[in-house]
């Protein structure tokens, strides 16, 4: 996104964020998401479809963090005069980082969708969950998500400046939000009805509370995703709808602030995992304090 800013034609000054802030956020996000991935891999209790999807979400955040870290380093060298901002090599690297960022966004959306489907099956088909949501099916879903995200990321960057691709990008964002919101609203509206049936079973009440807590955690994650990514997509929408309007130009002058929000998503998500998941907290404690790795929950 180095070359994707536009000249500002109003009295609104472009808000510039120091490169060191982008770099710091990217490094913190990278570290946190790598920890989540390692924790899921090492703890056998986390080897379930839902945590596979959460691991996928963390990996997409990691890719986003890596691309922004590399871009921040490039900006530092550009500021120091060691790189030409309009040079061919800088442009190509910028295209690669933008492609990875698009891939991360699409992968994040579909990972959220996969998690929403998993929670839906868990709550409303609890007795058949392990037959419906097998690890084999989860891996097939993940392979499809990663393949589609990678291909879409390349296509969107190559043809991004065409109105059709930009429209598709924004439409995908809006449609995915509506679909995921529908699943969550449907889950919570019908949860009480199914809770009565499950509570009648041995251990059903505990199981239902656990599933609803997981659904609530993922709702919080989804809310954070909307809050962090929406300013950036509003920026893209403004480019299409009112590229010359002075009020729109004022909003576009905050482009780097929108990027800070976007990057912060990768920092906030792992903190929510750790805060809401007791199993992840135990895993982190084992990792940080070097507990006995021969415990039955460790490989």
C-alpha positions as CSV (number, residue, x, y, z in Angstrom):
1,X,0.0,0.0,0.0
2,X,3.0,2.2,-0.2
3,X,1.8,3.7,-3.5
4,X,-1.9,3.6,-2.9
5,X,-2.3,6.9,-1.2
6,X,-3.8,9.8,-3.2
7,X,-3.2,13.5,-3.3
8,X,-5.3,15.4,-0.9
9,X,-7.1,18.4,-2.5
10,X,-8.7,19.9,0.6
11,X,-7.5,21.8,3.7
12,X,-7.5,18.6,5.7
13,X,-3.9,17.6,6.4
14,X,-2.9,14.1,5.8
15,X,-2.3,12.3,9.1
16,X,1.0,10.6,9.1
17,X,1.8,7.7,11.5
18,X,5.5,7.1,12.2
19,X,6.9,4.0,10.6
20,X,8.1,2.7,14.0
21,X,4.4,2.5,15.2
22,X,3.5,0.3,12.2
23,X,6.6,-1.8,12.8
24,X,5.9,-2.2,16.6
25,X,2.3,-3.2,16.0
26,X,3.3,-5.7,13.3
27,X,6.0,-7.3,15.5
28,X,3.7,-7.6,18.5
29,X,0.9,-9.1,16.3
30,X,3.3,-11.5,14.7
31,X,4.6,-12.7,18.1
32,X,1.2,-13.2,19.6
33,X,-0.3,-15.1,16.7
34,X,2.7,-17.4,16.4
35,X,2.3,-18.2,20.1
36,X,-1.4,-19.1,19.5
37,X,-0.4,-21.4,16.6
38,X,2.3,-23.1,18.7
39,X,0.0,-23.5,21.6
40,X,-2.7,-25.2,19.4
41,X,-0.1,-27.5,17.9
42,X,1.5,-28.6,21.2
43,X,-1.7,-29.1,23.3
44,X,-3.6,-32.2,22.3
45,X,-6.7,-30.9,24.0
46,X,-6.8,-28.2,21.4
47,X,-6.8,-30.6,18.5
48,X,-10.4,-30.0,17.4
49,X,-12.0,-28.5,14.3
50,X,-12.8,-25.3,16.1
51,X,-9.2,-24.7,17.2
52,X,-8.0,-25.7,13.8
53,X,-10.1,-22.9,12.4
54,X,-8.8,-20.5,15.1
55,X,-5.3,-21.6,14.3
56,X,-6.1,-20.8,10.6
57,X,-7.3,-17.4,11.7
58,X,-4.1,-16.8,13.7
59,X,-2.0,-17.8,10.7
60,X,-3.8,-15.4,8.4
61,X,-3.2,-12.7,11.0
62,X,0.5,-13.8,11.0
63,X,0.7,-13.4,7.3
64,X,-0.8,-9.9,7.6
65,X,1.7,-9.0,10.3
66,X,4.6,-10.3,8.2
67,X,3.6,-8.3,5.2
68,X,3.1,-5.1,7.2
69,X,6.4,-5.6,9.0
70,X,8.2,-5.9,5.7
71,X,6.4,-2.9,4.4
72,X,7.3,-0.9,7.5
73,X,11.0,-1.8,7.0
74,X,10.8,-0.6,3.4
75,X,9.2,2.7,4.5
76,X,12.1,3.2,6.9
77,X,14.6,2.7,4.0
78,X,12.6,5.0,1.8
79,X,12.6,7.7,4.5
80,X,16.4,7.3,4.8
81,X,16.8,7.7,1.0
82,X,18.1,4.2,0.4
83,X,15.1,3.1,-1.7
84,X,13.3,4.9,-4.5
85,X,9.6,4.9,-3.7
86,X,8.7,4.8,-7.4
87,X,11.4,2.2,-8.3
88,X,10.4,-1.1,-10.0
89,X,11.6,-3.3,-7.2
90,X,9.7,-1.3,-4.6
91,X,6.6,-1.5,-6.7
92,X,6.9,-5.3,-7.1
93,X,7.5,-5.9,-3.4
94,X,4.5,-3.6,-2.6
95,X,2.3,-5.7,-4.9
96,X,3.4,-8.8,-3.0
97,X,2.7,-7.4,0.4
98,X,-0.7,-6.1,-0.9
99,X,-1.5,-9.5,-2.3
100,X,-0.7,-11.1,1.1
101,X,-2.8,-8.5,2.9
102,X,-5.8,-9.3,0.6
103,X,-5.2,-13.0,1.1
104,X,-5.2,-12.4,4.9
105,X,-8.4,-10.5,4.7
106,X,-10.3,-13.1,2.6
107,X,-8.8,-16.0,4.7
108,X,-9.9,-14.2,7.9
109,X,-13.5,-13.8,6.6
110,X,-13.8,-17.4,5.6
111,X,-12.1,-18.6,8.8
112,X,-14.7,-16.7,10.8
113,X,-17.4,-18.3,8.6
114,X,-16.0,-21.8,9.2
115,X,-15.9,-21.1,13.0
116,X,-19.5,-19.8,12.8
117,X,-20.6,-23.0,11.1
118,X,-18.7,-25.2,13.6
119,X,-20.4,-23.4,16.5
120,X,-23.8,-23.7,14.8
121,X,-23.3,-27.5,14.5
122,X,-22.0,-27.7,18.1
123,X,-25.1,-26.0,19.5
124,X,-27.9,-27.3,17.4
125,X,-26.6,-30.7,16.5
126,X,-24.6,-31.5,19.6
127,X,-25.4,-35.2,19.6
128,X,-24.1,-35.7,16.0
129,X,-21.4,-33.1,16.1
130,X,-18.5,-35.5,16.0
131,X,-20.1,-37.3,13.0
132,X,-20.8,-34.1,11.1
133,X,-17.7,-32.0,11.9
134,X,-14.8,-34.5,11.6
135,X,-11.2,-33.5,11.4
136,X,-11.1,-34.8,7.8
137,X,-13.9,-32.4,6.8
138,X,-12.3,-29.6,8.8
139,X,-9.0,-30.1,6.9
140,X,-10.8,-30.1,3.6
141,X,-12.5,-26.8,4.5
142,X,-9.2,-25.3,5.5
143,X,-7.5,-26.4,2.3
144,X,-10.3,-24.9,0.3
145,X,-10.1,-21.6,2.3
146,X,-6.4,-21.3,1.8
147,X,-6.5,-22.1,-1.9
148,X,-9.3,-19.7,-2.6
149,X,-7.7,-17.0,-0.4
150,X,-4.3,-17.3,-2.2
151,X,-5.8,-17.2,-5.7
152,X,-8.2,-14.3,-4.8
153,X,-5.3,-12.3,-3.2
154,X,-3.3,-12.5,-6.5
155,X,-6.3,-11.6,-8.7
156,X,-7.3,-8.7,-6.5
157,X,-3.9,-7.1,-6.6
158,X,-3.3,-7.6,-10.3
159,X,-6.7,-6.1,-11.2
160,X,-7.3,-4.0,-8.2
161,X,-7.5,-0.7,-10.0
162,X,-10.5,-1.9,-12.1
163,X,-13.9,-0.9,-10.7
164,X,-15.2,-4.5,-11.0
165,X,-12.5,-6.0,-8.8
166,X,-12.8,-3.2,-6.2
167,X,-16.6,-3.7,-6.2
168,X,-16.2,-7.4,-5.7
169,X,-13.8,-6.9,-2.8
170,X,-16.3,-4.6,-1.0
171,X,-19.2,-6.8,-1.9
172,X,-17.4,-9.9,-0.5
173,X,-16.8,-8.0,2.8
174,X,-20.5,-7.0,3.1
175,X,-22.0,-10.3,2.1
176,X,-19.7,-12.2,4.4
177,X,-20.6,-9.9,7.3
178,X,-24.3,-10.4,6.7
179,X,-24.0,-14.2,6.4
180,X,-21.9,-14.5,9.6
181,X,-24.2,-12.2,11.5
182,X,-27.2,-14.2,10.3
183,X,-25.6,-17.4,11.7
184,X,-24.8,-15.8,15.1
185,X,-28.2,-14.2,15.4
186,X,-29.9,-17.5,14.5
187,X,-27.7,-19.3,17.0
188,X,-28.6,-17.1,19.9
189,X,-32.3,-16.8,19.1
190,X,-32.7,-20.6,19.1
191,X,-30.2,-21.4,21.8
192,X,-32.7,-21.4,24.7
193,X,-35.0,-23.9,22.9
194,X,-32.1,-26.3,22.4
195,X,-30.7,-25.6,25.9
196,X,-33.8,-27.2,27.4
197,X,-33.3,-30.4,25.5
198,X,-29.6,-30.6,26.2
199,X,-29.9,-29.7,29.9
200,X,-32.1,-32.8,30.3
201,X,-29.1,-35.0,29.3
202,X,-26.3,-36.0,31.8
203,X,-23.8,-33.2,31.8
204,X,-25.9,-31.3,29.3
205,X,-26.1,-28.0,31.2
206,X,-22.3,-27.8,31.5
207,X,-21.8,-28.7,27.8
208,X,-24.4,-26.1,26.7
209,X,-22.8,-23.3,28.8
210,X,-19.4,-24.2,27.4
211,X,-20.7,-24.1,23.8
212,X,-22.5,-20.8,24.4
213,X,-19.4,-19.3,26.0
214,X,-17.4,-20.4,22.9
215,X,-20.0,-18.8,20.6
216,X,-19.9,-15.6,22.7
217,X,-16.1,-15.5,22.4
218,X,-16.3,-15.8,18.6
219,X,-18.9,-13.1,18.5
220,X,-16.5,-10.8,20.4
221,X,-13.8,-11.7,17.9
222,X,-16.1,-11.0,15.0
223,X,-17.1,-7.6,16.5
224,X,-13.4,-6.7,16.8
225,X,-12.9,-7.7,13.2
226,X,-15.7,-5.4,12.0
227,X,-14.4,-2.5,14.1
228,X,-10.8,-2.9,12.8
229,X,-11.5,-3.5,9.1
230,X,-14.5,-1.3,8.5
231,X,-12.6,2.1,8.3
232,X,-10.4,0.6,5.6
233,X,-13.3,-0.6,3.6
234,X,-15.1,2.7,4.0
235,X,-11.9,4.2,2.5
236,X,-12.1,1.9,-0.5
237,X,-15.8,2.7,-0.9
238,X,-15.1,6.4,-0.8
239,X,-12.5,6.1,-3.5
240,X,-15.2,4.6,-5.8
241,X,-18.2,6.7,-4.8
242,X,-16.8,10.2,-4.3
243,X,-13.1,10.4,-5.3
244,X,-13.1,14.2,-5.7
245,X,-15.5,15.3,-3.0
246,X,-13.7,17.5,-0.4
247,X,-15.4,15.8,2.6
248,X,-14.5,12.4,1.2
249,X,-10.9,13.7,0.8
250,X,-10.9,14.6,4.5
251,X,-11.8,11.0,5.4
252,X,-9.1,9.7,3.1
253,X,-6.5,11.9,4.8
254,X,-6.8,9.4,7.7
255,X,-5.7,6.5,5.6
256,X,-2.7,5.6,7.8
257,X,-5.0,5.7,10.9
258,X,-7.2,3.2,9.1
259,X,-4.2,1.0,8.6
260,X,-3.3,1.2,12.3
261,X,-6.9,-0.1,13.1
262,X,-6.5,-2.8,10.5
263,X,-3.2,-4.0,11.9
264,X,-4.4,-3.8,15.5
265,X,-6.8,-6.6,14.7
266,X,-3.9,-9.1,14.8
267,X,-2.9,-7.8,18.2
268,X,-6.3,-7.9,19.8
269,X,-7.4,-11.4,18.6
270,X,-4.8,-13.4,20.5
271,X,-5.5,-11.4,23.7
272,X,-9.2,-12.4,23.4
273,X,-8.2,-16.1,22.9
274,X,-6.1,-16.0,26.1
275,X,-8.7,-14.1,28.1
276,X,-11.7,-16.3,27.1
277,X,-10.1,-19.8,26.8
278,X,-9.0,-21.4,30.1
279,X,-7.3,-24.2,28.1
280,X,-5.2,-21.7,26.1
281,X,-4.3,-19.9,29.3
282,X,-3.1,-23.2,30.8
283,X,-1.1,-23.9,27.6
284,X,0.5,-20.5,27.7
285,X,1.5,-21.0,31.3
286,X,3.1,-24.3,30.5
287,X,5.0,-22.7,27.6
288,X,6.2,-19.6,29.5
289,X,7.1,-21.3,32.8
290,X,8.5,-24.5,31.2
291,X,6.2,-26.9,32.9
292,X,6.7,-30.7,32.4
293,X,6.3,-31.3,28.7
294,X,5.5,-34.9,29.4
295,X,2.1,-34.0,30.7
296,X,-0.7,-36.0,29.0
297,X,-2.0,-32.9,27.1
298,X,1.4,-32.4,25.4
299,X,2.9,-34.1,22.5
